[in-house]
């Protein structure tokens, strides 16, 4: 069971990191192909409603890297944080670590989608983010957090 947990931790960290790394790779590849003006803001329906210089596209992967790093370090801190060997506290600690890792994957994949969509909108391949992006992104966060709360209450 412990090896399975370690495997899941590694896979979740690698998955979130690969979304962030892939975003850098995609932007490096397309940077010279995108026009000087690109979308920098989208409204709730996914339409571009703010524009800026193409250099601003670098903000997306760097914010993604900052978020990934912060959540990764937070999960590591919680892992190393010493609790009394109380079964309930240990379960809650494990649950919190998985919650943070799941949120890290959701946020990293969201930034990847936004960066890729910004490139596609700039190249006139699409007209904006999918109208489903915001509901799916927020829904995924709410579901993961809701499952964590349910799991914590069930394991009291």
N, C-alpha and C positions, 0 to 999 in steps of 0.2 A: 504494500500500500504506500509506503514512504517513497519507494522508487517511482511509483506511478505519479505521486504528487510532484516529485522533483521533475519528472519528464513533462508534466503539464505546465509547470512553471517555466521551464526552459522553452517549450514550444510557444507559449503565450508571449514570452519576452521576445523571442525571435520573430514571431509574426508581427508584433507591433513595430519592431525595429525595421523589418523588411518593408513595411508600408512607408515608413519615414525615409529610408534609404532609396526606395524606388521613386519616391517623389523627387528627390534630388537628381536622380539619374534622368528621369523624364524631362525635368526642367532644363538640365544641361543639354540634353539632346535637341529640344525644341527652341531653345532660347534665341538662336539666330534666325529662326523661321517665323517667330511671332512678330506682329507689327509693333510700332513704337507705343501705341496706346492700347491698353488691355483693360478688361473689367477688373475692378478692385472691390466691388460690393454687389451683392445680390439681394433683391427683396424677398419677401416670404414665399412668393410663387416661383422663385428661381430665376427671375429676369434680371439681367445686369442693369443696375441703375446708378453705378458710380464707375468712373474710369480714371486711369492714371498711367504713368510711364511704365514701360515693360520691366524696368528694374524692380518695381514693386512686387513682382511675382516671387522674388526671393524671400519675401516676408512669410509666405505660406510654409515652405519647408523649414525655415528657421524657427517659426512658432511651433510647428509640429515637433521638431527636435527638442525644443525647450519643454514642451508638454510631455513628450515621451520620457525625457531624462528625469523630469520632476516626479512623474508617477513611478518610474522604475526605481529611483532612489527611495521614494516613500515606501514602496513595497519591500525593498531591502532593509530599510530602517525598522519596519514593523517585524520582519522576520527575525532580526537580531535583538529586538526589544525583549527583555526578560520579564516574563510574567510568572507569578506563582504557578506551580504545576497543578492548577485547578483545571479540571476537564472542561468546564464551561468557558473559561477564559481562553484556553488553548483552542477550542473550536471556533470561538469568535475571532481569534487572531488569524487562524487559517482562512476563515470566511472572508475577513477583511483583505487579506493578501490576494485571494482570488477575485474579489470585487475590484480591487485596484487594477489588477492585470486585465480583467475583462474591459474595464473602462478605458484602459490604455489602448487596447486593440480597437475599440469603437472610435475613439478620438483620432488615432493614427489613420484608420481607414477613411474617416470623414475628411481629414485634411488631404489625404491622397486624392479622394474624389473631387474635392473643391479645386485642387491644383490642376488635375487632369482636365476638369471641365472648363477651367479658366483658359487653358491652352486651346481647347476645342472651340470655345466661343471666340477667342482671338483669331483663330484660323477659319472662322465661319463654318465649322463642321456642325455645330449645334447652336442653339439660340440662348441657352442658359442652363442652369442646373435643372434637374428633373423636379417636377412638382412633388414628387415622392421623397426627395432627399430629406427635407426637414422633418416630415412625419416619421420616416423610417429611422433617422438618426436619433431624434428625441425619444421615439418609441423604444429603440434598443436600449438607450440609457435608463429609461423608466423601468423597463422589464428587468434589466440586470439589477438595478437597485431594489426593485420590489421583491425579486427573488431572494436577494440577500437579507432583506428585512424579514421576509417570511421564514427563511432558514434560521435566522437568529432567534426569532420568537419560538419556533418549533423546538429548538435545541436549548431552551432555557433550563 
